Amino acid sequence: MESENNLTWAEFERVEMRIGTILEANDFPEARKPAYQLTIDFGSEIGIRKTSAQITKRYEKSNLIGRQIVSVVNFPKKQIGKFMSECLVLGAVGEEGDVILLSTDFKVENGLRVG
């Protein structure tokens, strides 16, 4: 691997990956690709954030409520149509574009940093 592609430890530390619990999952009919609008609790320090996620192939809305997931919380907000995304939910992307959410094996405190 070429050195210009290597991430430094300092760069990695700037990415704030945090654990959050999904409070709400709603349809997002205005999205170009099928997606849900999610409301996620990241604890008292970060609070409640909203985002959209293209996770409709593997997840039903009802199965998302209460699920703890991993998100990046320090990207700038991004306008998606009339909706403002405030974090980025992380997942593994399959060959057919299906997303498998990154999550915890055990329930942990919301807002806990991943690193």
KALIN-V643875 format. One record per backbone hydrogen bond with DSSP energy under -1.0 kcal/mol. CO is the residue of the C=O (numbers start at 1). NH is the residue of the N-H. If there is no record, write none. Layout:
co = [CO | CO]
nh = [NH | NH]
This chain:
co = [2 | 3 | 8 | 9 | 12 | 15 | 16 | 17 | 18 | 19 | 20 | 21 | 22 | 24 | 26 | 28 | 35 | 36 | 37 | 38 | 39 | 39 | 40 | 41 | 43 | 47 | 49 | 50 | 51 | 53 | 53 | 55 | 61 | 64 | 67 | 69 | 70 | 71 | 72 | 78 | 80 | 83 | 85 | 88 | 90 | 92 | 94 | 98 | 100 | 102 | 109 | 112]
nh = [5 | 6 | 12 | 13 | 15 | 17 | 73 | 114 | 71 | 111 | 69 | 41 | 66 | 39 | 37 | 31 | 28 | 53 | 26 | 51 | 23 | 24 | 49 | 21 | 47 | 42 | 40 | 86 | 38 | 36 | 55 | 59 | 64 | 67 | 22 | 20 | 90 | 18 | 88 | 85 | 83 | 80 | 78 | 72 | 102 | 100 | 97 | 94 | 92 | 70 | 112 | 19]
